[in-house]
Amino acid sequence: MINTITSIIRWTIFLPILIIGLSIMIIFSFINLKIVFWFSKPFCWILAFVLGAKVKVEGDFPENEQLVVMSNHSSFFDPFIYPFFMKGMFTGIVADYNLKYPFWKQFLLRLNAIPINRKDRTQAIKGIKKAEEVLKKGINIAILPEGTRTITGKLGKLKKGGFHLAMNTKASIIPIGIKGAFKLKPKTTWKLTPCEIIAKVGKPIPFSVYESLGIDGILEMVEKELKILSGELNPGTL
């Protein structure tokens, strides 16, 4: 009962702050996108605090490098964790259903986000091609390669689109393991559980390393890295 009441209170505070913050960032985006990225970290810190999450980052995110960022996807809050560790300008490949929400849609579009329909292969390929163009402009691309949130807390099957993106642009892939977000709010409930979330930044995997592996080979490598970084696997078990 206490968890139900506190969750209602947290959501009641969270939603208007989210709308106000997104509105501010949309306005900033018309002035200078760099202001948006500067503002995003304290904004996301406030959102995390309201929901009862303490975000901790382990590892250093590289600067001045063309990167495809891949992380596990266990909670709706995962995208809000990115500003805690990302450096420079970035955007993401998102499922097209995100465009159903007006403020969120405007924010994503101003941020150069690339919406794709996972059920339409042709449209998904077009989305990946657009992402290649954005990446070549020096804007890092964030991808949740599972395509949807896990309902077990464990890493799901990775889709190949992001790996084609990296291969086609010769960008380095950097795996990010997020631990604790599933406890905060799994997909199967609206209730919140205050907790610590750890974002563990892995080492970039350059094109020179994965070029010879092919799509299946690099997918398998990143899958193992994500499981280790998120705490699902112990490095010694591989």
C-alpha positions as CSV (number, residue, x, y, z in Angstrom):
1,M,0.0,0.0,0.0
2,I,2.8,2.4,0.9
3,N,4.6,1.7,-2.4
4,T,1.3,2.4,-4.3
5,I,0.8,5.7,-2.6
6,T,4.4,6.9,-3.0
7,S,4.4,5.8,-6.6
8,I,1.3,7.9,-7.3
9,I,2.9,10.9,-5.6
10,R,6.1,10.4,-7.6
11,W,4.3,10.1,-11.0
12,T,2.1,13.2,-10.1
13,I,5.3,15.2,-9.6
14,F,7.3,13.6,-12.5
15,L,4.8,14.2,-15.4
16,P,4.5,18.0,-15.1
17,I,8.2,18.4,-14.6
18,L,8.8,16.2,-17.7
19,I,6.5,18.3,-19.8
20,I,7.9,21.6,-18.6
21,G,11.5,20.4,-19.1
22,L,10.8,19.1,-22.6
23,S,9.1,22.4,-23.5
24,I,12.2,24.3,-22.3
25,M,14.5,22.1,-24.3
26,I,12.4,22.5,-27.4
27,I,12.7,26.2,-27.1
28,F,16.5,25.9,-26.5
29,S,16.8,23.8,-29.6
30,F,15.8,26.8,-31.8
31,I,18.5,28.8,-30.2
32,N,21.4,26.4,-30.0
33,L,21.3,22.6,-29.7
34,K,24.4,22.6,-27.5
35,I,22.3,24.3,-24.8
36,V,19.9,21.4,-24.9
37,F,22.7,18.9,-24.2
38,W,24.0,21.2,-21.4
39,F,20.6,21.4,-19.8
40,S,19.7,17.7,-20.2
41,K,22.0,16.4,-17.4
42,P,20.6,18.5,-14.5
43,F,17.1,18.0,-15.9
44,C,17.5,14.2,-16.0
45,W,19.0,14.3,-12.5
46,I,15.9,16.0,-11.3
47,L,13.7,13.4,-13.0
48,A,15.7,10.6,-11.4
49,F,15.5,12.2,-8.0
50,V,11.7,12.5,-8.2
51,L,11.3,8.9,-9.2
52,G,13.6,7.8,-6.4
53,A,16.6,6.8,-8.5
54,K,20.3,7.6,-7.8
55,V,22.3,7.3,-11.1
56,K,26.0,6.4,-10.9
57,V,28.4,6.3,-13.8
58,E,31.4,3.9,-14.0
59,G,33.9,4.4,-16.7
60,D,34.7,7.3,-19.1
61,F,32.9,8.1,-22.3
62,P,35.3,9.1,-25.1
63,E,35.1,12.5,-26.7
64,N,35.6,13.6,-30.3
65,E,34.9,10.1,-31.8
66,Q,32.2,8.9,-34.1
67,L,30.2,6.4,-32.0
68,V,27.3,4.1,-32.1
69,V,26.2,3.7,-28.5
70,M,24.5,0.4,-27.6
71,S,22.9,-0.4,-24.2
72,N,20.5,-2.9,-22.7
73,H,16.9,-1.9,-22.4
74,S,15.1,-2.7,-19.1
75,S,13.1,0.4,-18.3
76,F,11.3,3.4,-19.8
77,F,13.9,5.5,-17.9
78,D,16.9,4.2,-19.9
79,P,16.9,7.1,-22.4
80,F,17.0,9.6,-19.5
81,I,20.2,7.9,-18.2
82,Y,22.2,8.8,-21.3
83,P,22.9,12.4,-20.4
84,F,24.6,11.3,-17.3
85,F,27.5,9.8,-19.2
86,M,27.3,11.0,-22.9
87,K,29.6,13.7,-24.1
88,G,29.0,15.9,-27.1
89,M,25.9,15.9,-29.3
90,F,23.9,12.7,-29.6
91,T,20.5,11.4,-30.8
92,G,18.9,8.0,-31.1
93,I,17.0,5.5,-33.2
94,V,13.5,5.2,-31.7
95,A,10.4,3.2,-32.3
96,D,7.8,5.2,-34.2
97,Y,5.2,4.8,-31.5
98,N,7.1,7.4,-29.5
99,L,5.8,10.0,-32.0
100,K,2.2,9.5,-30.6
101,Y,3.0,11.8,-27.6
102,P,3.1,15.5,-28.7
103,F,5.8,17.0,-26.4
104,W,7.9,13.9,-26.7
105,K,7.5,13.9,-30.5
106,Q,8.6,17.5,-30.8
107,F,11.6,16.9,-28.5
108,L,12.7,13.9,-30.5
109,L,12.4,15.6,-33.8
110,R,14.3,18.7,-32.7
111,L,17.0,16.3,-31.4
112,N,17.3,14.7,-34.9
113,A,16.0,11.4,-33.6
114,I,15.3,8.7,-36.2
115,P,11.9,7.0,-35.8
116,I,11.6,3.5,-37.3
117,N,8.8,1.0,-37.7
118,R,10.2,-2.3,-36.4
119,K,7.5,-4.3,-38.2
120,D,8.1,-2.7,-41.6
121,R,11.5,-3.9,-42.8
122,T,11.6,-1.4,-45.7
123,Q,10.9,1.6,-43.5
124,A,13.4,0.3,-40.9
125,I,16.2,0.1,-43.6
126,K,15.3,3.7,-44.6
127,G,15.6,4.7,-40.9
128,I,19.1,3.2,-40.7
129,K,20.2,5.0,-43.9
130,K,19.0,8.3,-42.3
131,A,20.9,7.5,-39.1
132,E,24.1,7.0,-41.2
133,E,23.7,10.5,-42.5
134,V,23.3,11.9,-39.0
135,L,26.3,10.0,-37.7
136,K,28.5,11.4,-40.5
137,K,27.6,14.9,-39.3
138,G,29.4,14.1,-36.0
139,I,26.3,13.4,-33.9
140,N,26.6,10.1,-32.0
141,I,23.8,7.6,-32.4
142,A,22.3,5.8,-29.4
143,I,20.6,2.5,-30.0
144,L,18.7,0.0,-27.8
145,P,19.5,-3.0,-29.9
146,E,16.9,-5.3,-28.2
147,G,14.3,-3.1,-29.8
148,T,12.0,-3.3,-26.8
149,R,12.2,-3.5,-23.0
150,T,13.0,-6.8,-21.4
151,I,10.2,-8.3,-19.2
152,T,12.6,-10.6,-17.3
153,G,15.5,-8.2,-16.5
154,K,17.8,-10.2,-18.7
155,L,19.2,-9.1,-22.1
156,G,16.9,-10.0,-25.0
157,K,17.8,-11.0,-28.5
158,L,19.7,-8.2,-30.3
159,K,18.5,-6.9,-33.7
160,K,20.9,-6.4,-36.5
161,G,20.0,-2.8,-37.7
162,G,22.4,-1.0,-35.4
163,F,25.3,-3.2,-36.4
164,H,24.7,-2.6,-40.1
165,L,24.7,1.1,-39.2
166,A,28.1,0.8,-37.5
167,M,29.5,-1.4,-40.3
168,N,28.4,1.0,-43.1
169,T,29.8,4.1,-41.4
170,K,32.9,2.4,-39.9
171,A,32.0,3.9,-36.6
172,S,33.2,2.5,-33.3
173,I,30.6,0.7,-31.1
174,I,30.6,1.5,-27.4
175,P,28.6,-0.8,-25.2
176,I,26.9,0.6,-22.1
177,G,25.6,-1.7,-19.3
178,I,22.7,-0.3,-17.3
179,K,22.0,-2.0,-14.0
180,G,19.2,-1.2,-11.6
181,A,16.7,0.5,-14.0
182,F,14.7,-2.7,-14.2
183,K,14.2,-2.6,-10.4
184,L,13.1,1.1,-10.7
185,K,10.2,0.3,-13.0
186,P,10.0,-2.9,-15.1
187,K,7.7,-3.0,-18.1
188,T,5.1,-5.1,-16.3
189,T,4.1,-2.6,-13.6
190,W,3.5,1.2,-13.1
191,K,4.8,1.1,-9.6
192,L,8.2,2.5,-8.7
193,T,10.9,1.1,-6.5
194,P,13.6,3.6,-5.4
195,C,17.0,2.2,-6.1
196,E,20.5,2.9,-7.4
197,I,21.1,2.7,-11.1
198,I,24.6,2.1,-12.4
199,A,25.6,3.0,-16.0
200,K,28.8,1.2,-16.8
201,V,30.7,2.5,-19.8
202,G,32.5,-0.1,-21.8
203,K,35.5,0.2,-24.1
204,P,34.9,1.3,-27.7
205,I,35.1,-1.4,-30.3
206,P,36.7,0.1,-33.4
207,F,35.9,-0.8,-36.9
208,S,39.4,-2.3,-37.3
209,V,38.5,-4.9,-34.6
210,Y,35.0,-5.9,-35.8
211,E,35.4,-5.5,-39.6
212,S,36.5,-9.1,-40.1
213,L,33.8,-10.5,-37.8
214,G,30.8,-9.7,-39.9
215,I,27.4,-8.7,-38.6
216,D,26.8,-11.9,-36.6
217,G,30.3,-11.8,-35.1
218,I,30.1,-8.3,-33.8
219,L,26.5,-8.8,-32.6
220,E,27.8,-11.7,-30.5
221,M,30.7,-9.7,-29.2
222,V,28.5,-6.8,-28.1
223,E,25.9,-9.1,-26.6
224,K,28.5,-10.6,-24.3
225,E,29.9,-7.1,-23.4
226,L,26.4,-5.9,-22.5
227,K,25.7,-8.9,-20.3
228,I,29.0,-8.4,-18.5
229,L,28.6,-4.6,-18.1
230,S,25.0,-4.9,-16.9
231,G,25.9,-7.6,-14.3
232,E,24.1,-10.4,-16.0
233,L,27.3,-12.4,-16.6
234,N,30.5,-12.6,-14.7
235,P,33.6,-12.0,-16.9
236,G,35.1,-15.2,-15.6
237,T,32.3,-17.3,-17.0
238,L,33.2,-16.5,-20.6
